[in-house]
């Protein structure tokens, strides 16, 4: 028998941690190779972690709602074959500071073990901090009153040890809070300044789910970060509508994919980004990063009302068939909740189709750290002036609005307006005789 360490796998560019949302297997359960063991959530997407081996789950090293770093061991599986044995102390799996804390706890002669329920707290506590709190009998209420010095005001190992030391020495808890670093002050002040909401007996109070909280934070941060400016342009897409109506049946029969307007629009956007690489950039402090690849984000609405942005990698290298397959694949997997973390990473520019819900145009919020986002309005039949050699006349045309939001910190009106105009030119010059 051998013991195999199941580690949190790498989940894409810039993803360093994930939250455990549900254990699909319990201790003692039999697990087959490639079978899902637990569900996790990153800041972008939910996913499953499969087992690399067959065996029996003998230990869960983290619980539900715990935050785990990429590469950390999250479970132990006992196998019948020769699997990598668990190391007594492995630096990649067990942080050095965790070992130090365990030694510190062992030196405490009268440790009080009190069962704690952290689910009622709005603050996040790491597994290490929870374990120390349980060993030292620190209540959830006391934890909530500790001003954290970590990122976003999180309580660190040093914070809780200092609180315990002050409590044993007889120092009042108020001093611990007062001595906390000022990093956490804006978070506390922001919460205190929240505008009270009146609730009567007929109102229903619904807590935001995890993804909605993340979206809320991203949107607020984007508005506070970028100087949003919009440009609007009306486009005649009559030729595109006629061409799609003519070929969509043959397209689906030959390719096995439905042909929507989205891949046609995406194709034009990718071409325009090649013409105007100044839109295919990101901002990092005082630096501008010119992106080598054109990776188009495609905002997609989920059945629960939330929003996610899967990414079409190297979109400028795809023909219309490849673009349609990519759009349909990502859209279907987004609706089914089957996106992988890497599917939402690396976007350099984003397109959102507000016309799906009947909107004529919109003012979308930039997907950070990108500098632009294009909203596709609804296609409508409208009366329009048609110029001919014999003179002008009024006719029925298929038109739509393009709404371009861009970051005025680094994109001026000339670039932002020229880019969306180029997209419109590509759409209006669409070749009705082209093959798909």
N, C-alpha and C positions, 0 to 999 in steps of 0.2 A: 504494500500500500504506500502511496505517496501523497503528499499534500501540495496542491497547486494554488498559487496566489492569483486571484482574479483582480486585475488592476483596472482603474478607470482609463479607457483608451483615449488616444488623441482624437479630437473631434473636429478638427479643422483649424484654419488659420485664426490666430488670436483668441481661441477658446482655451482658457487655462483652468476652468473649474466648472463644476456642475452640482446641482442640488438633487439629492435622491428624493423622488416623489412617491415611489411605491416599490416594495419588494414583491416580485412575482413568485419567488421560491422562499420557503422557510427552512430553518435548520432541520436537517434530517431528510429533506426532499431529494429525490433522485433527479439528476440533471443530465440531459444528453448534450453532446457537442453541438454548438451553434444555437442552442435553446436559450431564449431570453431569461435572464436571472432577475433583473430589476429594471425599473424605469427611471430615467433621469431627465432633468430639464436644465438647459443652458439659458443664457439671456436672449436666445433667438428661437430655439426650437426644442420640442420634447423628443426623446429618443429612448431606445432600449439598449441594454448592454448584454450581449450574448456570452455564453461560456465557450471557451476555446477547447475544453475537454469534457469528457463524460465522467460522472462521479456523483458523490453525495455532498451536499452543502453542509459543512460542519461548523461554520462560524460566519457571522455577519459583523463586520468591524465598524459599520456605521448604521445609523437608524434613519428612519424617514425624516425628511426635511433637513438632514445634515448636509453641509457643504463639503465637497470633496475635490481635491486638486488632481489634475491630470497626472497619471503615473502612480497615484496612491493605491495601495492594496485595499479593496473594499470587501472582499470575502475570501474564505478559504474553502477549497473543494478537495475532498479526499478521493483520489483516483486509484484504480487498480494497476495502472501502468507506471512507467517511469516519468513522472511529471516533475518539474523543478521543485525541489524541497523548499519549505519555508525557512528563511534565515532567522536565526535567533534575534539579531538586530540588523535590519537592512535600512541603509540611509535613504534609499529612494522611496521606501514604503512608510517608515516611521520617522517623523521629524526628530532631530536631536533635542529640541526643546521639550518634546513630549516625554522623552526618556528622563530628562532632568526633572520635569514636573512629577513623574511617577516616583522618583527618588525622594523628592521633597515630601510628597504625600505619605510615603512609607515611614518617614521620620516622625510623623505626627502620631502620638501615642493614643490620643483619645479622639479619633476621627468619628464623626457622627454621620451615619449613612441614612439619609432621609429621601424617600421616593419623591421625585419632582415631576411636575407636569409643566413643560415649557410651551405647550401649544397655546396657552392663553396669553402669551406675551407677544407684543407687536415688534419687539426687537429681535435681531438675529444673534444667536450665541453659537460659537463653534463647539464641536464635540469636546475639545479639550477643556474649554471654560465650563461646559455643563458637567463634565466629570469632576472637576475641582469643586464646583458648587455642591454636588451631591456628597462628595467625601467630607466637605467641611460644614455641611448643613446650612449653606447659604440659600435663603428662600428666593423664589422668583421675584417677589416684591423688592428684595434687597438688590438683586441683580439689575432690575429695571432702574434703580436709583444710582447705579454706578455710572459715572460719566466716562465713556470709552474714549481711548486715545488712538484707536485704530482707524482704518479707512471707513468713512461714512459713520463715524462715531461708534464703531464696534468695540466691545469690551475685549481687551487682550489678556494674555496670561499675566502680564505685569500688573494690569489694573485690578484683577480679582485677587492676586496675591497681596497687593498693597492694601486692599480693602480688608482682607482677612487679618493681616498684620496689625492694622489700626484697630480692628475690632478686638483682638486679643490683648492689645496694650491698653484698651479702655478708651481709646480716642473715639469721639462721636462720629457716626457715619456721615454727618453733614460735612465734616472736614475732608473726608475722602472725595466727596463730590466737588467741594470747593477747590480742591487742589488739582483737579483733573485739567488736562491741557485745554486750551481755548478752541481747539479744532472742532470740538463737538458743539460749541455754543450756537453757531448759526442754525444747526438742525433743531435744537431745543427752541430757539426763538421763533423759527419759522412755524413750528407746531403751535406755539402759544398765540401767534398772530392769525391763525386760521379764522375765517369769518364763520360765525355760528350759523347753522342751518336750522330753520324751524321745521319740526316734524309733528304732524298731528296723528290722530288715531287711525286715519285711513291711509296713511303713507306706508310704503313697504321699503325697508332698508335692506339693500343687497351689497355684500362686500365684493369689491373688485377681485376677480381671479388673478392668478400670478401673472399671466401674460398681459392683462389689461393694466396692471400696475406698472409693468415694464414699459409698455407703450406710452403710458401717461408720462413717465419719467423721461423717455427719449424725446417725445414731442416738446415738452416744456424746455428741456435742455437745448434742443435745436433752435427754438425760437429765441432763447436767450443768447445763443452762441453766434448764429448767422444773422446778417442784416438782409432779411428777405425782400426781394424785389420781384415783380411779376411783369412779364410781357405776354400779350395775347395776339393771336393771328388767326384769321379765318381761312380755311382751306377747302377748295373744291375737290371732292374725292369721288365725283361721279364716275370717272373711268375705272377707279378701283372697285366700286360697288358693282358695276356692270361686269367687269372681268371676273370677280369672285362668283357672282351668280352664274356665270357661264361655265366655270371650271370646277366648282366646289364638289359636284357629284363625282366627276372623273378623278379628282384629287383624292377623295376619300376611298374610292374603289382601288386606285393604284397604290396609294401609300398607307391605307388603313388608318388615316388620321383625318379629323375634321379640320377644315381650313376656315379660321376665323379672321377678323380684321387685325387682331393683335400682332401676329408675326409679320404682317405687311408693314405695320407701323414701326415695329422693332427694327426691321431691316433698314428703313429710312433713317431712324435715329442712329443706328450704328454707323451708317455712311456719313452722316453729319458730324459725328464725333471724330471720325478720321479727318474730316475737313477742318474741324475746329478742336484740336487737342487741348486747348485752353479750358474746355469744359470737362475734360476727362482727368480731373485733378482732385486732390484732397488737401486739406489744410491741417498742419500739425504745429500749433503755436504760431511762431513767426515764419514758418517755412511752408513752401508750396511743393507738394509731391506730384510730379507728372507721372501718371500711370502708363505703363507699357502696354498692358492689355485693356481691351474694352469689354468689361463685364457688366451686362445690363441687369439691374434689379427690376423685378416685375411684381409690383404690389398685388397681393391676392387676398380677398376677403375669405375668412374661415366661416364654417357653418354657425359657430357660436358668436359671430359678430366681431371677433378680433381680426387683426390684420397681420400678415407676415409677408416678407419680401424675399422670395427665392431668387437666385442669381443665375443668369445664362452666361456661362464663361466663354470668353473669346467670341462674342456675338458677331463681330465683324467678319469672322472667317466662315460663317454659316451661310448656305444658300437658303432660299425660302422654305424648301422642304425640311432642312435641318432646323431652321428657326421654328417652324410649326411643330415639329416633334418635341423640341425643347420646351416650348411654351405649354403644350398639352401635358407633357410628362410632369413638369413642375407644378402646374395648376392642379392636376388630378391628385398628385401626392400630397399637395398642401391641404386640399379638402379632406383627404383621407387620414391626415395626421401622420404621414409616412416620410416626411422630409428628414434628411440627415443634417446634422449641424453644419457640415461643409457646404450644403446646398444654399445656405443663407449668408455665406461669408464671401468677402472679396469684391463686392459690388463697387463699381466706379461711377455709375450714373443710374438713376431710377426712372421708370415709367409707370404711371398709374392710370388706369382706365376708369375715370369717373363717369363716363358715358354709359357704362353698364347699368347704372342706377337711374339713368335719364337726365343726369346733370349736363347742362350745355357747356359749362366750363367751371373751373375751380381754382383755388389758390393753395396747392399742396405744400406741405412742410418738408424741407430738405432732410434727406436721410444722411445723418452725420457719419463720417467726416466728408461726405461728398459735397459738391458745391452747386448741384442743380437737380431738378426733378421736373418731368414733363407730364402734364395731365391731358389725357385724350378725352374730349367731350363727345357727346352723343351725335351721331350722324343723323341729319334731318333734311327733309325735302323743303327747299325754300325757293321763293321767286328770286331770280338773279338776272342782272344785265349781261347778255352774251354779245360779245363783239365779233362781227363777221365783216368780210370785205364789202358786203352789200349794205352794211350798217348795223346798228345795235338793235336788239330786241329783247323782250322779257321771256325767260324760259324757266322751267323747273330744274333745279340742280340739287345734288346731294352735297351738303356742306357740314363742316364740323369746326370747332374751335380747338386750338392748341394753347394751353396755358403753361407758360414756362416760369417756374420759380427758381431764382438763382441767388447766390451769396454775393452781395454787393461789396463785401470786404475784398474779394479777389476777382470778381467778375463784374465789369462795367456794362452799361446798357448797350454799348456797341457790340460787344461779344455776345451777351445774352440774347439780344434781339436778332443778331445775324445768324446765330445758331438755329433758333426756332424758325426763322425765315427759310433757312436751308432745308430743314426737315419738310416744311411746306412745299418747297420747290420740288423735292424728290417725290413727294406724294402726288402733286399735280402733274408731274411729267411721267407718271407711271405708264409703262408700255402695255397697251391692251392686247398686243399680239405676242407677248412673251409666253414661254412655256413655264411650267412650274417645276 
